[in-house]
Amino acid sequence: MTDQGQKEHAADLNLASSSVGKRAGLALGIERTGLISLRYPLFVALAALALVIAAGFGLTRLKVDDSLSQLFRSNTPEFRQYEEVTRKFPSSEYDVLAVIEGPSLLERDSLDKLRNFVTDVQLIDGVQGVISLYSARQPPENGDTPAPLFPDPLPEGAAYDALVKRVMSNEIIRGKILSEDGQLTLVVLALDPKIVGGKGLDAAVGEIRKTMAEDLDRTGLKAELSGVPVMQLEIRTAVERDRLVYNATGFIAGCLIAILFFRRLSFMVIAAGPPLLAIILALGTLGWLDFRLNMFLNVMTPLIMVISFSDSMQLTFATRDRILAGQSKQEALRNAILIVGPACVLTHATAALSFVALLFSDSELIRTFGEAGLIATLIALFTVLLLLPLLGMLLLRNEARLAATGRRGDLGVEALRAFCFWIAARMVRHPGLYSLVGLIVVAALGAVFGNLEPRYRLADQVPDKEQAVSASGRLDAKLTGANPIDVLIEFPQGASLYAPETLAVIAKTHSLLEHQKGVGNVWSLETLRRWLQDKMGASDVGTLKKYVDLLPEHLTQRFIDAKRDAVVVSGRVPDADASKLLPVVDAVDQSLQSLRAAYPGYTISVTGLSAIAARNSASMIDKLTRGLTIEFFFVAAFIGLAFRSVVVGLACVLPGIFPVVASGALLAITGQGLQFASVVALTVSFGLGLSATIHFLNRLRIEGDSGENYALAVEQATVLVGPALILTSIVLACGLAVTVFSDLPSLRLFGWLSAFAMMAALTADLLILRPTAMFLHSAAERLAAWRRGGAAGAAPR
C-alpha cells in the first residue's frame, strides 16, 4: 500500500471512529460487552478459564441419540401409538438381522456350518432368541411335538436332495426366511432391550460378527448384519467419529486461511482462538443441559465454528487495519468492537432467527436442533466479543513495527481489494439493469425451487459405507424388504384372543395385508393357524392354543401382547422413498375400512416406522419449507428495523433469497428432492449467508454518514469490507464442507449444500446487493424529492 493510500485508509478509519455515536442503537449497545475485556482483562481471563474447565466436564456428558425414529418423535397420536406398539411387541426395534447369501447356501457343508452359527449365537450374552431355517418344523404326527425340518445330522445323497426340495417348498420359510432362489437366508436374533439401549450393544454385535465369521468360514457365503440395533450402533459410531473429524478438519481449514492472509501467527490465534473456545463452551453447555448428539446436532461443531469464525475474522481484519493505520492495539481493538461489533451482533441475531424458525417443526429432533443452535449462537456471540479483544491485548506486541511490516506484505489483501473495487465499480454504473437481472434470475430459480418434491428414506439416516444398508438392500431385493409395516388390532374389553370373532378379524387382516401390492413376508397368529390346518387338518381353538403355548416367549411376543388383549399382523416393505411408500400405506389403511365397519369393537390401525415416515415426512418437510419462506421476509424486516431503513430491509430480500433458490435448483439438477437435511441446511444457511450482507450494509451506513456520493459510498464500503467478506465466506464454506467426510448421507448432503449456499450468498452479496441497494436508494431519493416538490407546490404563495 502506498503512503498516500495508507493516509486515505487512515482517514477512512478515523471517519468510521468519529461516527460511532450515530450508530449506537444499531445493536442496542450489545457490542460494548467486548469493552469489558479491555477494562478488566484479568477478570475476563479467569472467568473464561473457569468456564472452559466447566465446559470440559460438560463435554464428557454428551451422549448420542441413535434411535431411527428420532426424526419423527413428536406428541402426535400416531407416534404415541407407534411407541406403544414398540413396548407391547418388542421385536423389530431389537432384532439383529443376519443376512447370509451365496450359491452354495443349500449345500450340506454350508447348512452344517449355518446350524453351528445358529446354535453358537444363542449363547451370546444379550441374545434372547433366534429365528432361522432351523426354527421350521415338520408336520406333527400322532399329536407329538413337531420334529425339526432339518434333522441332525443332515442326510446324504438322495435323502439330502429330497430334504432340499422340502425346504424350497415349505410355505413357512419360503419367501420369508429363505429367498425363492435358495441363495439367501435370514437369521433373526432377538436382543435383550436393555442391551440395545445400553453400552453392551457394541460388545454384543461385535461377538455376533465374530461368531458369524468363525462359523461360516470357508463356506463361500457372504454374511452381513442389519436391523435396527446394528443401524443404531453404526449411527453411534459414525456420530462419534464425525465429531472428531469436524473439530479437526474445519478448525484447521479456518486457521490456514487466516494465517495465509494475515501472515502473522498472532493474528491467526486472535481470529481462530475465540471460535475454538466457542466450540468447547457451546458443546460443554449442551452436555450440561443433557442434549444428545444425533444426525443434526452432530453438525453443531462446524456450525459453531462458522458462526463465530465469521465475526472473529471481521473483528480481526478491522483491528489489523487500524494498527496498520497507526493506532495502538487498545485503540484499534476498541474501535473494531464499536464499529464492526454491531454488525457482528446482527449476524448472530439473524442466525439465531434461523434456528428459532426450526422450533416450530413437528419433529422433536429438529426442534431440539433449533434449541441447541440458538444456545450455541448466543454463546458464540459473547465468546467472540469478550475473548477476541482479550487475546489481542495479550498477543499483539510492538504495533509500530507491525504496521511497518504489514504495509510491505499486504499483497493478498490488496489483491482482494482491487477485485472488490472492480466488481463494485461495474455494479453501480447500471443499478436498475443489474437489479432487474437479479430479480429475473431469483424468480426463475424460485420457480424451480417451488417444484421440488419432498423426499425421505430411512437409509439416509444410516451410514451407507457399512454393512447395515448393504444387507437391507439384499433383503429388499430377495425377501420383499427389511422394514416392517404393522397392523395393530386391539380387542374390545372382555374379548378373548381365541374368540371366533377375534380370530376372524386377525385372519381377514392377514389376508388383506398379504394381498397388498408392495407388502410381503406377512406374519401373524394366522400363519400358525393356517399351518396347523394345512398340515394336521386341525382348525379347533384348543390345538391352536396348545401350539401357541409351545412356542418360545420371544416368538409369541412378536405378534401377541403379554396381556392377550392386542395382536400385530406384521409385513415387510422395501426401503423406498416415502413418496412411493405412502400409496402402499394408504391402500392398506383403505382396505381395512370394511373390517372396521364389520367389527366396530376392534381398533385396527396401520403403524410401524415405515408408515409413520410415509405419512409424516412430506408434511413435515412442507411445513419447514413454508417456514423458510416466511423467514425470508421476517428476517428482512428485522434487519430493516435494526437499521431503521425500509431501503435496507428491501435490499436484503433478493440477496437473501438467491442462495436458497440457487441451492434448490442444484438439488433439482442433481435429481434430488427436498429432504430433511436439505431444508434444515437451507434454513440455517439463509441466516448465516446474511452475514456478508449485514457487514456490508453496516459499512455502507458509515460511508453514507460522511455525505459522499452514494455510488462512491457503495464502492468504498465494498473495498473496505470486501476482503474480509470473501475470506469469511470461504471459511464458512470450508467449515461446513468438512461434513462431506461423514459416513451419514444426510450429513454429507447438509455439508455440501450448505457450503454451496455460502458461496451463492457471497455471489449474491457482490452481484445483487450492490446494484439493488443503489437502485432502491436512488428511487427513495426521487420519491422524497417528488414529495417535497408536491408539498412546495401546495403551499400558499
C-alpha positions, 0 to 999 in steps of 0.5 A: 500500500502506498503512503498516500493510500495508507493516509486515505485508509487512515482517514477512512478509519478515523471517519468510521471512529468519529461516527460511532455515536450515530450508530449506537442503537444499531445493536442496542449497545450489545457490542460494548460487552467486548469493552469489558475485556479491555477494562478488566482483562484479568477478570475476563481471563479467569472467568473464561478459564473457569468456564472452559474447565466447566465446559470440559466436564460438560463435554464428557456428558454428551451422549448420542441419540441413535434411535431411527425414529428420532426424526419423527418423535413428536406428541402426535397420536400416531407416534404415541401409538407407534411407541406403544406398539414398540413396548407391547411387541418388542421385536423389530426395534431389537432384532439383529438381522443376519443376512447370509447369501451365496450359491452354495447356501443349500449345500450340506457343508454350508447348512452344517456350518449355518446350524453351528452359527445358529446354535453358537449365537444363542449363547451370546450374552444379550441374545434372547432368541433366534429365528432361522431355517432351523426354527421350521418344523415338520408336520406333527404326527400322532399329536407329538411335538413337531420334529425339526425340518432339518434333522441332525445330522443332515442326510446324504445323497438322495435323502439330502436332495429330497430334504432340499426340495422340502425346504424350497417348498415349505410355505413357512420359510419360503419367501420369508426366511429363505429367498425363492432362489435358495441363495439367501437366508435370514437369521433373526436374533432377538436382543435383550432391550436393555442391551440395545439401549445400553453400552453392551450393544457394541460388545454384543454385535461385535461377538455376533460378527465374530461368531458369524465369521468363525462359523461360516468360514470357508463356506463361500457365503457372504454374511452381513448384519442389519436391523435396527440395533446394528443401524443404531450402533453404526449411527453411534459410531459414525456420530462419534467419529464425525465429531472428531473429524469436524473439530479437526478438519474445519478448525484447521481449514479456518486457521490456514486461511487466516494465517495465509492472509494475515501472515502473522501467527498472532493474528491467526490465534486472535481470529481462530482462538475465540471460535475454538473456545466457542466450540468447547463452551457451546458443546460443554453447555449442551452436555450440561443441559443433557442434549444428545448428539444425533444426525443434526446436532452432530453438525453443531461443531462446524456450525459453531465454528462458522458462526463465530469464525465469521465475526472473529475474522471481521473483528480481526481484519478491522483491528489489523487495519487500524494498527496498520493505520497507526493506532495502538492495539487498545485503540484499534481493538476498541474501535473494531468492537464499536464499529464492526461489533454491531454488525457482528451482533446482527449476524448472530441475531439473524442466525439465531432467527434461523434456528428459532424458525426450526422450533416450530417443526413437528419433529422433536429432533429438529426442534431440539436442533433449533434449541441447541443452535440458538444456545450455541449462537448466543454463546458464540456471540459473547465468546467472540466479543469478550475473548477476541479483544482479550487475546489481542491485548495479550498477543499483539506486541510492538504495533509500530513495527507491525504496521511497518511490516504489514504495509510491505506484505499486504499483497493478498489483501490488496489483491482482494481489494482491487477485485472488490473495487472492480466488481463494485465499480461495474455494479453501480454504473447500471443499478436498475439493469443489474437489479432487474437481472437479479430479480429475473434470475431469483424468480426463475430459480424460485420457480424451480425451487417451488417444484421440488418434491419432498423426499425421505428414506430411512437409509439416509439416516444410516451410514451407507459405507457399512454393512447395515444398508448393504444387507437391507438392500439384499433383503429388499431385493430377495425377501420383499424388504427389511422394514416392517409395516404393522397392523395393530388390532386391539380387542374390545374389553372382555374379548378373548384372543381365541374368540371366533370373532377375534380370530376372524378379524386377525385372519381377514387382516392377514389376508388383506395385508398379504394381498397388498401390492408392495407388502410381503413376508406377512406374519401373524397368529394366522400363519400358525393357524393356517399351518396347523390346518394345512398340515394336521387338518386341525382348525379347533381353538384348543390345538391352536392354543396348545401350539401357541403355548409351545412356542418360545416367549420371544416368538409369541411376543412378536405378534401377541401382547403379554396381556392377550388383549392386542395382536400385530399382523406384521409385513415387510416393505422395501426401503423406498422413498416415502413418496412411493411408500405412502400409496402402499400405506394408504391402500392398506389403511383403505382396505381395512375400512370394511373390517372396521365397519364389520367389527366396530369393537376392534381398533385396527390401525396401520403403524410401524416406522415405515408408515409413520415416515410415509405419512409424516415426512412430506408434511413435515418437510412442507411445513419447514419449507413454508417456514423458510419462506416466511423467514425470508421476509421476517428476517428482512424486516428485522434487519430493516428495523435494526437499521431503521431503513425500509431501503435496507430491509428491501435490499436484503430480500433478493440477496437473501433469497438467491442462495436458497433458490440457487441451492434448490435448483442444484438439488433439482439438477442433481435429481434430488428432492427436498429432504430433511437435511436439505431444508434444515441446511437451507434454513440455517444457511439463509441466516448465516449467508446474511452475514456478508450482507449485514457487514456490508450494509453496516459499512455502507451506513458509515460511508453514507454518514460522511455525505459522499456520493452514494455510488462512491459510498457503495464502492468504498464500503465494498473495498473496505469490507470486501476482503474480509467478506470473501475470506469469511465466506470461504471459511464458512464454506470450508467449515461446513464442507468438512461434513462431506467426510461423514459416513451419514448421507444426510450429513454429507448432503447438509455439508455440501449444500450448505457450503454451496449456499455460502458461496451463492450468498457471497455471489449474491452479496457482490452481484445483487446487493450492490446494484439493488441497494443503489437502485432502491436508494436512488428511487427513495431519493426521487420519491422524497424529492417528488414529495417535497416538490408536491408539498412546495407546490401546495403551499400558499404563495 
